[in-house]
Amino acid sequence: MNTIVHRIFRANLIRKAVFLIVGVASYPGLALFNRLFISGTEHVKRLPKERVLFVSNHQTYFADVITFFQIFCAIKWGKTNRLGLPYYLLNPFTRVNYIAAVETMNENWLTRLFLLAGGITVKRTWRKEGKDIRKGLDPSDTRKIIRALEKNWVITFPQGTTRPFAPGRKGTALIIKEVRPIVVPVVISGFWRAFNKKGLKLKKLNTRLSVQFKAPLNIDYEAPVQQIMDQIMDAIEQSQMYFLKGKHHLAEDMN
């Protein structure tokens, strides 16, 4: 038992150290060189510490999720809809995981460092007996996500790509039906303009970045998978309805 406690304690120390390093490195790009607008953190403050799934649209590989981490840490220190000074990184909120493609996280030493911050790696195409079976989550990956949800918050990007208005992947709805978590939709904007695709280099300064946390969804867990998926895509503003308004949103973003 002492060995298990020691391992958990050591793993948490490592995660806190990674949060501190990544947080300090990313803070200027979010709050100093660009303009970050946060809304809806009142919905986050009331959440339990487990069985919460954040579903969001996706614009860069890493800047999106790093921003979520910064916001969650700020909320832990009592901040509302703002980051303020990043002293919150001295004792960060670490009960959060995020889902990422294994090929992305194994790319280099920096991505492997991010993995220590709570990454759950999944394979987009899984194999059995040496053959590609299908695209989607490997059953073992699904189990990893479910285990994480049972004790933490989990961030997922249902589209699995940074391409706007790409269809959502049904694996998200299947996990929701199984675990029945609280589902919090998040809508982000401006990150694709401020950062490169990986989200690690600044591309444009003084960009308006926006993160909106919406109220938890009222989900019928007995509903068909596609119905749940449609509800999620509407909530994160990536459905056909929002696609038809795309030019209008783009014009607003550029002002």
FINU-171779 format. One record per residue (C-alpha): residue number from 1; residue in three letters; chain; x, y, z. Coordinates in steps of 0.02 Angstrom, whole numbers, always signed. Layout:
BEGIN
node pos:NUM&code:ALA&unit:A&u:X&v:Y&w:Z
...
***
This chain:
BEGIN
node pos:1&code:MET&unit:A&u:+0&v:+0&w:+0
node pos:2&code:ASN&unit:A&u:+141&v:+121&w:+43
node pos:3&code:THR&unit:A&u:+220&v:+85&w:-126
node pos:4&code:ILE&unit:A&u:+58&v:+127&w:-217
node pos:5&code:VAL&unit:A&u:+35&v:+289&w:-119
node pos:6&code:HIS&unit:A&u:+216&v:+336&w:-156
node pos:7&code:ARG&unit:A&u:+191&v:+307&w:-343
node pos:8&code:ILE&unit:A&u:+32&v:+411&w:-346
node pos:9&code:PHE&unit:A&u:+118&v:+551&w:-250
node pos:10&code:ARG&unit:A&u:+268&v:+548&w:-366
node pos:11&code:ALA&unit:A&u:+158&v:+546&w:-522
node pos:12&code:ASN&unit:A&u:+61&v:+696&w:-456
node pos:13&code:LEU&unit:A&u:+222&v:+791&w:-421
node pos:14&code:ILE&unit:A&u:+280&v:+758&w:-599
node pos:15&code:ARG&unit:A&u:+115&v:+817&w:-670
node pos:16&code:LYS&unit:A&u:+120&v:+976&w:-565
node pos:17&code:ALA&unit:A&u:+297&v:+1010&w:-626
node pos:18&code:VAL&unit:A&u:+243&v:+988&w:-807
node pos:19&code:PHE&unit:A&u:+93&v:+1103&w:-780
node pos:20&code:LEU&unit:A&u:+211&v:+1234&w:-708
node pos:21&code:ILE&unit:A&u:+335&v:+1223&w:-852
node pos:22&code:VAL&unit:A&u:+205&v:+1219&w:-990
node pos:23&code:GLY&unit:A&u:+98&v:+1350&w:-904
node pos:24&code:VAL&unit:A&u:+240&v:+1476&w:-884
node pos:25&code:ALA&unit:A&u:+297&v:+1448&w:-1063
node pos:26&code:SER&unit:A&u:+123&v:+1468&w:-1138
node pos:27&code:TYR&unit:A&u:+55&v:+1610&w:-1030
node pos:28&code:PRO&unit:A&u:+132&v:+1755&w:-1130
node pos:29&code:GLY&unit:A&u:+60&v:+1693&w:-1294
node pos:30&code:LEU&unit:A&u:-114&v:+1682&w:-1218
node pos:31&code:ALA&unit:A&u:-125&v:+1832&w:-1103
node pos:32&code:LEU&unit:A&u:+12&v:+1955&w:-1154
node pos:33&code:PHE&unit:A&u:+42&v:+1942&w:-1341
node pos:34&code:ASN&unit:A&u:-140&v:+1904&w:-1379
node pos:35&code:ARG&unit:A&u:-309&v:+1946&w:-1299
node pos:36&code:LEU&unit:A&u:-394&v:+1800&w:-1211
node pos:37&code:PHE&unit:A&u:-580&v:+1817&w:-1174
node pos:38&code:ILE&unit:A&u:-657&v:+1684&w:-1059
node pos:39&code:SER&unit:A&u:-841&v:+1661&w:-1020
node pos:40&code:GLY&unit:A&u:-949&v:+1536&w:-930
node pos:41&code:THR&unit:A&u:-829&v:+1483&w:-791
node pos:42&code:GLU&unit:A&u:-976&v:+1491&w:-672
node pos:43&code:HIS&unit:A&u:-1031&v:+1327&w:-752
node pos:44&code:VAL&unit:A&u:-862&v:+1249&w:-715
node pos:45&code:LYS&unit:A&u:-852&v:+1303&w:-533
node pos:46&code:ARG&unit:A&u:-1003&v:+1200&w:-485
node pos:47&code:LEU&unit:A&u:-942&v:+1037&w:-561
node pos:48&code:PRO&unit:A&u:-892&v:+882&w:-462
node pos:49&code:LYS&unit:A&u:-713&v:+823&w:-476
node pos:50&code:GLU&unit:A&u:-753&v:+666&w:-575
node pos:51&code:ARG&unit:A&u:-864&v:+604&w:-717
node pos:52&code:VAL&unit:A&u:-857&v:+768&w:-812
node pos:53&code:LEU&unit:A&u:-825&v:+769&w:-1000
node pos:54&code:PHE&unit:A&u:-780&v:+931&w:-1088
node pos:55&code:VAL&unit:A&u:-820&v:+925&w:-1275
node pos:56&code:SER&unit:A&u:-746&v:+1060&w:-1385
node pos:57&code:ASN&unit:A&u:-711&v:+1111&w:-1562
node pos:58&code:HIS&unit:A&u:-527&v:+1098&w:-1608
node pos:59&code:GLN&unit:A&u:-411&v:+1226&w:-1689
node pos:60&code:THR&unit:A&u:-231&v:+1179&w:-1644
node pos:61&code:TYR&unit:A&u:-150&v:+1022&w:-1577
node pos:62&code:PHE&unit:A&u:-92&v:+1092&w:-1411
node pos:63&code:ALA&unit:A&u:-137&v:+1275&w:-1381
node pos:64&code:ASP&unit:A&u:-321&v:+1231&w:-1356
node pos:65&code:VAL&unit:A&u:-295&v:+1104&w:-1218
node pos:66&code:ILE&unit:A&u:-156&v:+1205&w:-1135
node pos:67&code:THR&unit:A&u:-276&v:+1352&w:-1124
node pos:68&code:PHE&unit:A&u:-405&v:+1240&w:-1040
node pos:69&code:PHE&unit:A&u:-274&v:+1188&w:-912
node pos:70&code:GLN&unit:A&u:-231&v:+1370&w:-877
node pos:71&code:ILE&unit:A&u:-415&v:+1414&w:-853
node pos:72&code:PHE&unit:A&u:-449&v:+1265&w:-739
node pos:73&code:CYS&unit:A&u:-300&v:+1312&w:-630
node pos:74&code:ALA&unit:A&u:-360&v:+1493&w:-621
node pos:75&code:ILE&unit:A&u:-535&v:+1435&w:-571
node pos:76&code:LYS&unit:A&u:-459&v:+1329&w:-432
node pos:77&code:TRP&unit:A&u:-384&v:+1489&w:-362
node pos:78&code:GLY&unit:A&u:-553&v:+1577&w:-366
node pos:79&code:LYS&unit:A&u:-538&v:+1675&w:-528
node pos:80&code:THR&unit:A&u:-692&v:+1705&w:-635
node pos:81&code:ASN&unit:A&u:-680&v:+1723&w:-824
node pos:82&code:ARG&unit:A&u:-499&v:+1778&w:-820
node pos:83&code:LEU&unit:A&u:-323&v:+1714&w:-794
node pos:84&code:GLY&unit:A&u:-242&v:+1859&w:-705
node pos:85&code:LEU&unit:A&u:-65&v:+1832&w:-644
node pos:86&code:PRO&unit:A&u:-12&v:+1649&w:-661
node pos:87&code:TYR&unit:A&u:+30&v:+1617&w:-479
node pos:88&code:TYR&unit:A&u:-104&v:+1482&w:-490
node pos:89&code:LEU&unit:A&u:+28&v:+1373&w:-575
node pos:90&code:LEU&unit:A&u:+115&v:+1351&w:-407
node pos:91&code:ASN&unit:A&u:-27&v:+1234&w:-356
node pos:92&code:PRO&unit:A&u:-115&v:+1186&w:-517
node pos:93&code:PHE&unit:A&u:-275&v:+1089&w:-542
node pos:94&code:THR&unit:A&u:-216&v:+919&w:-603
node pos:95&code:ARG&unit:A&u:-373&v:+811&w:-598
node pos:96&code:VAL&unit:A&u:-397&v:+827&w:-784
node pos:97&code:ASN&unit:A&u:-350&v:+718&w:-933
node pos:98&code:TYR&unit:A&u:-360&v:+750&w:-1119
node pos:99&code:ILE&unit:A&u:-377&v:+635&w:-1267
node pos:100&code:ALA&unit:A&u:-248&v:+642&w:-1407
node pos:101&code:ALA&unit:A&u:-193&v:+536&w:-1553
node pos:102&code:VAL&unit:A&u:-46&v:+423&w:-1512
node pos:103&code:GLU&unit:A&u:+48&v:+475&w:-1669
node pos:104&code:THR&unit:A&u:+37&v:+657&w:-1616
node pos:105&code:MET&unit:A&u:+101&v:+627&w:-1440
node pos:106&code:ASN&unit:A&u:+248&v:+518&w:-1495
node pos:107&code:GLU&unit:A&u:+314&v:+646&w:-1618
node pos:108&code:ASN&unit:A&u:+458&v:+720&w:-1515
node pos:109&code:TRP&unit:A&u:+522&v:+752&w:-1339
node pos:110&code:LEU&unit:A&u:+409&v:+904&w:-1316
node pos:111&code:THR&unit:A&u:+249&v:+810&w:-1357
node pos:112&code:ARG&unit:A&u:+304&v:+670&w:-1240
node pos:113&code:LEU&unit:A&u:+323&v:+802&w:-1104
node pos:114&code:PHE&unit:A&u:+144&v:+858&w:-1135
node pos:115&code:LEU&unit:A&u:+90&v:+678&w:-1119
node pos:116&code:LEU&unit:A&u:+145&v:+682&w:-936
node pos:117&code:ALA&unit:A&u:+16&v:+819&w:-906
node pos:118&code:GLY&unit:A&u:-125&v:+692&w:-918
node pos:119&code:GLY&unit:A&u:-134&v:+638&w:-1099
node pos:120&code:ILE&unit:A&u:-237&v:+485&w:-1145
node pos:121&code:THR&unit:A&u:-171&v:+420&w:-1310
node pos:122&code:VAL&unit:A&u:-289&v:+337&w:-1432
node pos:123&code:LYS&unit:A&u:-262&v:+254&w:-1600
node pos:124&code:ARG&unit:A&u:-370&v:+322&w:-1741
node pos:125&code:THR&unit:A&u:-352&v:+160&w:-1840
node pos:126&code:TRP&unit:A&u:-333&v:+2&w:-1739
node pos:127&code:ARG&unit:A&u:-263&v:-165&w:-1791
node pos:128&code:LYS&unit:A&u:-301&v:-346&w:-1754
node pos:129&code:GLU&unit:A&u:-193&v:-492&w:-1808
node pos:130&code:GLY&unit:A&u:-83&v:-375&w:-1909
node pos:131&code:LYS&unit:A&u:-224&v:-297&w:-2011
node pos:132&code:ASP&unit:A&u:-310&v:-128&w:-2004
node pos:133&code:ILE&unit:A&u:-485&v:-164&w:-1938
node pos:134&code:ARG&unit:A&u:-572&v:+6&w:-1943
node pos:135&code:LYS&unit:A&u:-555&v:+187&w:-1899
node pos:136&code:GLY&unit:A&u:-617&v:+236&w:-1727
node pos:137&code:LEU&unit:A&u:-569&v:+196&w:-1549
node pos:138&code:ASP&unit:A&u:-484&v:+34&w:-1505
node pos:139&code:PRO&unit:A&u:-585&v:-51&w:-1366
node pos:140&code:SER&unit:A&u:-432&v:-39&w:-1252
node pos:141&code:ASP&unit:A&u:-425&v:+149&w:-1284
node pos:142&code:THR&unit:A&u:-609&v:+162&w:-1238
node pos:143&code:ARG&unit:A&u:-573&v:+76&w:-1073
node pos:144&code:LYS&unit:A&u:-433&v:+201&w:-1036
node pos:145&code:ILE&unit:A&u:-550&v:+347&w:-1064
node pos:146&code:ILE&unit:A&u:-685&v:+270&w:-956
node pos:147&code:ARG&unit:A&u:-562&v:+240&w:-813
node pos:148&code:ALA&unit:A&u:-504&v:+420&w:-824
node pos:149&code:LEU&unit:A&u:-683&v:+486&w:-822
node pos:150&code:GLU&unit:A&u:-723&v:+385&w:-667
node pos:151&code:LYS&unit:A&u:-599&v:+487&w:-564
node pos:152&code:ASN&unit:A&u:-560&v:+648&w:-662
node pos:153&code:TRP&unit:A&u:-618&v:+775&w:-788
node pos:154&code:VAL&unit:A&u:-581&v:+729&w:-969
node pos:155&code:ILE&unit:A&u:-563&v:+846&w:-1118
node pos:156&code:THR&unit:A&u:-606&v:+779&w:-1290
node pos:157&code:PHE&unit:A&u:-620&v:+851&w:-1464
node pos:158&code:PRO&unit:A&u:-758&v:+747&w:-1546
node pos:159&code:GLN&unit:A&u:-706&v:+794&w:-1723
node pos:160&code:GLY&unit:A&u:-532&v:+724&w:-1697
node pos:161&code:THR&unit:A&u:-462&v:+852&w:-1818
node pos:162&code:THR&unit:A&u:-427&v:+1039&w:-1825
node pos:163&code:ARG&unit:A&u:-528&v:+1053&w:-1986
node pos:164&code:PRO&unit:A&u:-684&v:+1158&w:-1948
node pos:165&code:PHE&unit:A&u:-854&v:+1078&w:-1970
node pos:166&code:ALA&unit:A&u:-783&v:+904&w:-1988
node pos:167&code:PRO&unit:A&u:-910&v:+772&w:-1932
node pos:168&code:GLY&unit:A&u:-903&v:+715&w:-1752
node pos:169&code:ARG&unit:A&u:-844&v:+540&w:-1712
node pos:170&code:LYS&unit:A&u:-973&v:+427&w:-1633
node pos:171&code:GLY&unit:A&u:-850&v:+356&w:-1506
node pos:172&code:THR&unit:A&u:-883&v:+510&w:-1399
node pos:173&code:ALA&unit:A&u:-1070&v:+472&w:-1392
node pos:174&code:LEU&unit:A&u:-1038&v:+289&w:-1354
node pos:175&code:ILE&unit:A&u:-930&v:+336&w:-1204
node pos:176&code:ILE&unit:A&u:-1063&v:+458&w:-1145
node pos:177&code:LYS&unit:A&u:-1195&v:+322&w:-1152
node pos:178&code:GLU&unit:A&u:-1083&v:+204&w:-1053
node pos:179&code:VAL&unit:A&u:-1017&v:+320&w:-917
node pos:180&code:ARG&unit:A&u:-1160&v:+447&w:-911
node pos:181&code:PRO&unit:A&u:-1047&v:+593&w:-865
node pos:182&code:ILE&unit:A&u:-1090&v:+776&w:-851
node pos:183&code:VAL&unit:A&u:-1054&v:+844&w:-1025
node pos:184&code:VAL&unit:A&u:-994&v:+1024&w:-1039
node pos:185&code:PRO&unit:A&u:-982&v:+1099&w:-1215
node pos:186&code:VAL&unit:A&u:-844&v:+1223&w:-1252
node pos:187&code:VAL&unit:A&u:-829&v:+1338&w:-1402
node pos:188&code:ILE&unit:A&u:-660&v:+1414&w:-1444
node pos:189&code:SER&unit:A&u:-608&v:+1537&w:-1578
node pos:190&code:GLY&unit:A&u:-456&v:+1633&w:-1637
node pos:191&code:PHE&unit:A&u:-325&v:+1500&w:-1597
node pos:192&code:TRP&unit:A&u:-300&v:+1448&w:-1778
node pos:193&code:ARG&unit:A&u:-261&v:+1629&w:-1819
node pos:194&code:ALA&unit:A&u:-142&v:+1662&w:-1673
node pos:195&code:PHE&unit:A&u:-43&v:+1498&w:-1676
node pos:196&code:ASN&unit:A&u:+25&v:+1376&w:-1802
node pos:197&code:LYS&unit:A&u:-66&v:+1210&w:-1825
node pos:198&code:LYS&unit:A&u:+26&v:+1127&w:-1681
node pos:199&code:GLY&unit:A&u:-11&v:+1275&w:-1569
node pos:200&code:LEU&unit:A&u:+169&v:+1293&w:-1512
node pos:201&code:LYS&unit:A&u:+223&v:+1445&w:-1613
node pos:202&code:LEU&unit:A&u:+145&v:+1617&w:-1623
node pos:203&code:LYS&unit:A&u:+85&v:+1661&w:-1797
node pos:204&code:LYS&unit:A&u:-4&v:+1826&w:-1766
node pos:205&code:LEU&unit:A&u:-1&v:+1945&w:-1618
node pos:206&code:ASN&unit:A&u:-144&v:+2040&w:-1537
node pos:207&code:THR&unit:A&u:-270&v:+1910&w:-1592
node pos:208&code:ARG&unit:A&u:-435&v:+1892&w:-1502
node pos:209&code:LEU&unit:A&u:-443&v:+1719&w:-1422
node pos:210&code:SER&unit:A&u:-608&v:+1660&w:-1354
node pos:211&code:VAL&unit:A&u:-655&v:+1514&w:-1240
node pos:212&code:GLN&unit:A&u:-839&v:+1495&w:-1197
node pos:213&code:PHE&unit:A&u:-897&v:+1364&w:-1072
node pos:214&code:LYS&unit:A&u:-1081&v:+1326&w:-1094
node pos:215&code:ALA&unit:A&u:-1201&v:+1252&w:-967
node pos:216&code:PRO&unit:A&u:-1194&v:+1061&w:-952
node pos:217&code:LEU&unit:A&u:-1302&v:+974&w:-1081
node pos:218&code:ASN&unit:A&u:-1466&v:+893&w:-1035
node pos:219&code:ILE&unit:A&u:-1431&v:+724&w:-1115
node pos:220&code:ASP&unit:A&u:-1548&v:+577&w:-1134
node pos:221&code:TYR&unit:A&u:-1423&v:+436&w:-1106
node pos:222&code:GLU&unit:A&u:-1546&v:+312&w:-1180
node pos:223&code:ALA&unit:A&u:-1557&v:+408&w:-1344
node pos:224&code:PRO&unit:A&u:-1478&v:+338&w:-1504
node pos:225&code:VAL&unit:A&u:-1293&v:+373&w:-1529
node pos:226&code:GLN&unit:A&u:-1324&v:+487&w:-1678
node pos:227&code:GLN&unit:A&u:-1449&v:+593&w:-1581
node pos:228&code:ILE&unit:A&u:-1322&v:+621&w:-1442
node pos:229&code:MET&unit:A&u:-1188&v:+659&w:-1571
node pos:230&code:ASP&unit:A&u:-1301&v:+787&w:-1657
node pos:231&code:GLN&unit:A&u:-1335&v:+870&w:-1489
node pos:232&code:ILE&unit:A&u:-1148&v:+885&w:-1455
node pos:233&code:MET&unit:A&u:-1107&v:+954&w:-1627
node pos:234&code:ASP&unit:A&u:-1242&v:+1086&w:-1608
node pos:235&code:ALA&unit:A&u:-1177&v:+1133&w:-1436
node pos:236&code:ILE&unit:A&u:-997&v:+1157&w:-1495
node pos:237&code:GLU&unit:A&u:-1063&v:+1253&w:-1647
node pos:238&code:GLN&unit:A&u:-994&v:+1133&w:-1776
node pos:239&code:SER&unit:A&u:-1157&v:+1068&w:-1849
node pos:240&code:GLN&unit:A&u:-1232&v:+1102&w:-2019
node pos:241&code:MET&unit:A&u:-1332&v:+1246&w:-1948
node pos:242&code:TYR&unit:A&u:-1173&v:+1337&w:-1896
node pos:243&code:PHE&unit:A&u:-1083&v:+1289&w:-2057
node pos:244&code:LEU&unit:A&u:-1213&v:+1389&w:-2153
node pos:245&code:LYS&unit:A&u:-1172&v:+1539&w:-2042
node pos:246&code:GLY&unit:A&u:-984&v:+1514&w:-2063
node pos:247&code:LYS&unit:A&u:-949&v:+1670&w:-2165
node pos:248&code:HIS&unit:A&u:-1042&v:+1776&w:-2038
node pos:249&code:HIS&unit:A&u:-938&v:+1705&w:-1893
node pos:250&code:LEU&unit:A&u:-777&v:+1729&w:-1990
node pos:251&code:ALA&unit:A&u:-820&v:+1911&w:-2022
node pos:252&code:GLU&unit:A&u:-851&v:+1936&w:-1836
node pos:253&code:ASP&unit:A&u:-686&v:+1854&w:-1789
node pos:254&code:MET&unit:A&u:-589&v:+1968&w:-1904
node pos:255&code:ASN&unit:A&u:-659&v:+2126&w:-1826
***
